[in-house]
Amino acid sequence: MKRYLFYYLCMNMVLLEGCQSKQEYKDIQHIKYADFGIPISLQGEEVFFDEPVLKPMGVLAADSILFVYSMLSDKLLCRYNLNTMKKTGEYISFGSGPEELMHISNMQILDSLLWIIDSNSRRGFGYNLLNISNSDTVTMQSRIQIKDAFSRMNILRDGSSVATAYNPEHNRLTFFDMNGNYKFTNGDFPFFRKDITAIENIEGFTANLMYSPENERIYLFCLATDLIEVFDTEGNILSRVHGPDFFFPEVREQHFGDGSTKVAFDFDKGRDAYLGPLVVADEIFVLYSGASSSLRNGNKKDKILVFNKDLDPLRYYQLSEPVFNMAIDVNSKTIYAITDEPEFRIIKYKY
């Protein structure tokens, strides 16, 4: 009898330990592919302008204008007319001068301004949208210079900014005033592992940050875990959504003999998640993969998931060609996206 009781207790301890060791985010809502309905297949078509687009890396649509971040053009930002399919302008020189940028991390339209953000030089330039859409020469209307290093940043409606900072002493979001000075940090990182370090949190939960002025919310779409987080403009967490593949960041902090520290990704175990979220009317479009990182797919995505502002699943598009950046023309219901297969080019999908 004692032997059977001992066996029973041991089995229950094993089961209990197995349940406790299972990874799971706290206070989470789950989504599945089935929640989006039947996948809608979209066929891509290459876009041709009067001048070739040289190594496009980012796109943004504004009415009949497509702004393209080009790495091989004379200027970083090129303007194309979608009605005439002609190149109509180039802006922003490469460099570290007062009106130059090293890189374009993201582009953001906020009210009457087009913001160009560069995480390398930690600055953002604001241009009058009407002016930069029509004129040959443009003048910067606003400028922000951040002292802290960050991966993503958006400008808020009051002129301040919010970023995901590379600072192990900061929380999930860091806020700066309109002059780029630090204001405060707020928001807990997602919890799923007791021994995770501050640097592992920063790298493992690297995310695309998107501010929605329509509903005054800040969305984080993670790159290495299929997790989406929603915050208010004070950095308070509102909700977290996990899915549709339910995986976690595969990162480990490593220490070296010279005193340096590095976070290593396990590409064999890791998977690629979200990229490039966009607010389209009252919906959110975001690229998604779910594929193994071991495929070395260059962070390209072959799916677009569509949510409402509360992150309720609406639709799921399956793309004929994987892409890594997109813009959406609401009027023509056209998705302009960038692929590098078999070479860098812009393709479009009608939805």
C-alpha positions in Angstrom: 0.0 0.0 0.0 2.8 2.4 0.9 4.6 1.6 -2.3 1.4 2.4 -4.4 0.9 5.7 -2.4 4.5 6.7 -3.0 4.1 5.9 -6.8 0.9 8.0 -6.9 2.5 11.0 -5.2 5.5 10.9 -7.5 3.3 10.8 -10.6 1.3 13.8 -9.4 4.5 15.7 -8.6 5.8 15.0 -12.1 2.5 16.2 -13.6 2.4 19.3 -11.4 6.0 20.1 -12.3 5.3 19.7 -16.0 2.3 22.0 -15.8 4.3 24.6 -13.9 7.2 24.5 -16.3 5.0 25.1 -19.3 5.7 28.5 -20.8 2.8 31.0 -20.8 2.3 34.7 -20.6 0.3 36.1 -17.7 -3.0 37.8 -18.2 -3.2 36.9 -21.9 -5.9 36.5 -24.6 -5.3 33.8 -27.2 -6.1 33.9 -30.9 -6.1 31.1 -33.4 -6.0 31.0 -37.2 -9.6 29.8 -37.2 -10.6 33.1 -35.6 -9.7 34.9 -38.8 -11.9 32.8 -41.0 -10.9 31.2 -44.3 -7.6 32.5 -45.7 -8.0 34.9 -48.6 -5.4 34.4 -51.4 -3.8 37.5 -52.9 -1.7 37.4 -56.1 1.2 39.9 -56.3 2.0 42.0 -59.4 5.2 43.9 -59.9 5.0 47.7 -60.0 6.9 49.6 -62.7 7.7 53.3 -62.5 9.3 55.5 -65.2 12.5 55.2 -63.2 13.6 52.0 -61.4 13.3 51.9 -57.6 16.8 51.3 -56.3 16.9 48.8 -53.4 13.7 49.9 -51.7 13.6 49.2 -47.9 10.5 51.1 -46.8 7.2 52.5 -48.3 4.4 54.8 -47.2 1.3 55.7 -49.2 -0.4 59.1 -48.9 -3.4 59.5 -51.4 -1.8 59.2 -54.9 1.8 59.4 -53.6 4.1 56.6 -52.7 7.1 57.5 -50.6 9.9 55.0 -50.9 13.0 54.7 -48.7 15.7 53.8 -51.2 19.2 52.8 -50.1 20.9 53.3 -53.5 19.4 56.6 -54.6 21.1 60.0 -54.3 18.6 60.9 -51.5 17.1 58.6 -48.9 13.4 59.4 -49.7 12.0 59.1 -53.2 8.5 60.3 -54.2 6.4 58.5 -56.9 3.0 59.4 -58.3 0.7 56.4 -58.4 -1.5 57.9 -61.1 1.2 58.7 -63.6 3.7 56.1 -62.3 6.5 58.7 -62.4 9.2 59.6 -60.0 8.5 63.2 -58.9 11.0 64.0 -56.2 13.9 63.1 -53.9 14.5 64.3 -50.4 16.9 64.0 -47.4 20.6 63.5 -47.9 22.6 60.7 -46.2 24.8 61.9 -43.4 25.1 63.2 -39.9 24.5 66.9 -40.7 21.7 69.0 -39.2 19.2 68.1 -42.0 20.6 64.7 -42.9 19.8 61.1 -41.7 21.8 57.9 -41.7 18.8 55.6 -42.1 15.0 55.6 -42.2 13.6 53.3 -39.5 10.0 54.2 -40.0 7.7 56.8 -41.5 4.6 58.1 -39.8 1.8 60.5 -40.8 0.4 62.4 -37.9 -2.2 65.1 -38.7 -0.5 67.5 -41.3 3.0 66.2 -40.8 5.0 63.3 -42.3 7.6 62.2 -39.8 10.8 60.5 -40.9 12.4 58.6 -38.0 16.1 57.4 -37.8 17.0 55.2 -34.9 20.7 55.3 -35.9 21.0 59.1 -35.4 18.2 59.0 -32.7 16.3 61.8 -34.4 13.1 62.5 -36.3 12.2 65.1 -38.9 8.7 66.4 -39.5 7.7 67.8 -42.9 4.4 69.3 -44.0 2.6 66.4 -45.8 1.0 68.6 -48.4 4.3 70.3 -49.2 6.4 67.2 -49.5 3.7 65.5 -51.6 3.8 68.3 -54.2 6.9 70.5 -54.0 10.3 70.0 -55.5 12.0 71.5 -52.4 10.8 71.1 -48.8 11.6 72.7 -45.4 11.6 70.8 -42.2 8.7 71.9 -39.9 9.6 70.0 -36.7 12.6 68.1 -35.4 13.2 65.9 -32.4 16.6 64.6 -31.1 16.6 61.8 -28.5 19.6 61.2 -26.3 18.7 57.5 -25.5 19.2 54.8 -28.0 16.0 53.2 -29.2 14.8 50.5 -31.6 11.4 52.1 -32.5 9.8 55.5 -31.9 6.6 57.3 -32.8 5.5 60.9 -32.3 2.4 61.4 -30.2 -0.3 64.0 -30.9 1.0 66.5 -28.3 4.4 66.6 -29.9 6.1 64.3 -27.4 7.3 60.8 -28.4 7.3 57.2 -27.2 10.0 54.7 -27.9 11.2 51.2 -27.0 14.6 52.2 -25.5 17.8 50.2 -25.3 18.1 50.9 -21.6 18.0 48.0 -19.1 16.9 50.3 -16.4 13.8 51.3 -18.3 10.4 49.6 -18.5 8.6 48.6 -21.7 8.0 52.1 -23.0 10.0 55.3 -22.6 8.5 58.7 -23.1 10.3 62.0 -24.2 9.1 65.6 -24.4 8.9 67.5 -27.6 12.6 68.6 -27.1 13.7 65.0 -26.8 14.3 65.1 -23.1 13.4 62.0 -21.0 10.0 62.2 -19.2 9.3 58.8 -17.7 9.2 55.1 -18.4 6.3 52.8 -17.8 4.8 49.3 -18.6 6.0 45.9 -17.5 7.6 43.5 -19.8 5.6 40.3 -20.5 6.4 37.6 -17.9 7.1 34.0 -19.0 10.4 33.0 -17.5 11.6 33.6 -14.0 15.3 33.9 -14.8 15.1 36.2 -17.8 17.5 39.2 -17.6 16.9 42.8 -18.4 18.9 42.6 -21.7 17.1 39.4 -22.7 13.8 41.2 -22.2 14.9 44.1 -24.4 16.1 41.9 -27.2 13.6 39.1 -26.9 10.6 41.4 -27.0 11.9 43.8 -29.7 8.7 45.0 -31.4 7.3 47.3 -34.0 5.8 50.3 -32.2 2.7 51.8 -33.6 0.8 54.8 -32.2 -2.9 55.1 -33.2 -4.1 58.7 -32.8 -7.6 57.7 -33.7 -8.0 55.8 -30.4 -5.0 57.1 -28.4 -3.4 53.7 -28.1 0.1 52.4 -28.5 0.5 48.9 -30.0 3.6 46.7 -29.9 3.9 43.8 -32.4 6.8 41.5 -31.4 9.3 40.2 -33.9 10.5 37.0 -32.1 7.2 35.9 -30.4 3.7 36.1 -31.7 2.7 38.5 -29.0 0.8 41.9 -29.4 0.6 44.4 -26.6 -1.7 47.4 -26.2 -0.9 50.4 -23.9 -2.5 53.8 -23.3 -0.6 57.0 -23.9 0.7 56.9 -20.3 2.3 53.5 -20.8 -0.3 51.5 -18.9 -0.9 48.0 -20.2 -4.5 47.5 -21.5 -4.2 44.0 -23.0 -2.0 41.3 -24.5 -2.8 38.9 -27.3 -0.9 35.7 -28.0 -1.1 33.7 -31.2 -1.8 32.3 -33.6 1.2 29.9 -33.3 2.0 30.4 -29.6 5.8 30.6 -29.5 8.2 32.5 -27.3 11.5 34.4 -27.8 14.5 32.1 -27.9 17.2 34.3 -26.4 20.0 33.8 -23.9 22.4 36.4 -22.4 26.1 35.4 -22.8 29.1 36.8 -21.0 32.6 36.8 -22.4 36.1 36.9 -20.9 36.7 40.5 -21.9 33.7 41.6 -19.8 31.3 42.1 -22.7 27.7 40.8 -22.8 25.7 39.7 -25.8 22.3 38.3 -26.3 22.2 35.3 -28.7 19.2 34.2 -30.6 18.7 30.5 -31.1 17.8 30.4 -34.8 17.1 26.7 -34.7 14.4 27.1 -32.1 13.2 30.6 -32.8 10.5 31.7 -35.1 9.6 35.0 -36.9 6.4 36.8 -35.9 5.0 40.2 -36.7 6.3 43.1 -38.8 5.1 46.5 -40.1 1.7 47.2 -38.6 -0.5 49.8 -40.2 -3.7 51.5 -39.1 -6.1 51.4 -42.1 -9.4 53.3 -41.3 -10.7 51.5 -38.2 -8.6 48.3 -38.8 -5.0 47.2 -38.2 -3.1 45.3 -40.9 0.1 43.6 -39.9 2.6 41.2 -41.7 3.1 37.8 -40.1 5.2 34.7 -40.7 5.3 32.1 -37.9 8.0 30.3 -39.9 11.2 29.0 -38.3 14.1 31.4 -38.1 16.4 28.6 -39.1 15.1 29.0 -42.6 17.0 32.3 -42.8 14.2 33.9 -44.7 15.4 37.4 -44.1 12.4 38.3 -41.9 10.0 38.1 -44.9 6.3 37.5 -44.2 3.8 35.7 -46.4 0.6 36.5 -44.4 -1.3 39.7 -43.5 -3.5 39.5 -40.4 -6.2 42.0 -40.0 -7.6 43.1 -36.6 -10.0 45.7 -35.3 -8.7 48.3 -32.8 -9.4 46.0 -29.9 -7.3 43.2 -31.6 -10.3 41.1 -32.4 -9.3 39.0 -35.5 -11.1 40.0 -38.7 -9.4 38.5 -41.8 -6.3 36.7 -43.0 -4.6 37.2 -46.4 -2.2 34.7 -47.8 0.3 36.4 -50.1 1.7 34.8 -53.3 5.1 36.3 -52.6 6.7 37.0 -49.2 7.4 40.7 -48.3 9.1 42.6 -45.5 7.5 46.1 -45.7 4.2 47.4 -46.9 2.0 50.5 -47.4 -1.7 50.6 -48.1 -3.7 52.9 -50.4 -7.1 52.9 -48.9 -8.9 54.5 -51.9 -7.8 51.9 -54.4 -7.6 49.1 -51.8 -4.1 48.3 -52.9 -1.2 47.0 -50.8 2.2 48.1 -52.0 4.9 45.9 -50.6 8.6 45.2 -50.9 10.2 41.9 -51.6 13.8 40.9 -52.4 12.9 37.7 -54.2 14.6 37.2 -56.6 15.7 40.9 -56.3 14.6 44.1 -54.5 11.3 45.3 -56.1 7.9 46.7 -55.3 4.8 44.5 -55.8 1.2 45.2 -55.3 -1.8 43.2 -54.0 -5.4 44.2 -54.5 -7.5 43.3 -51.5 
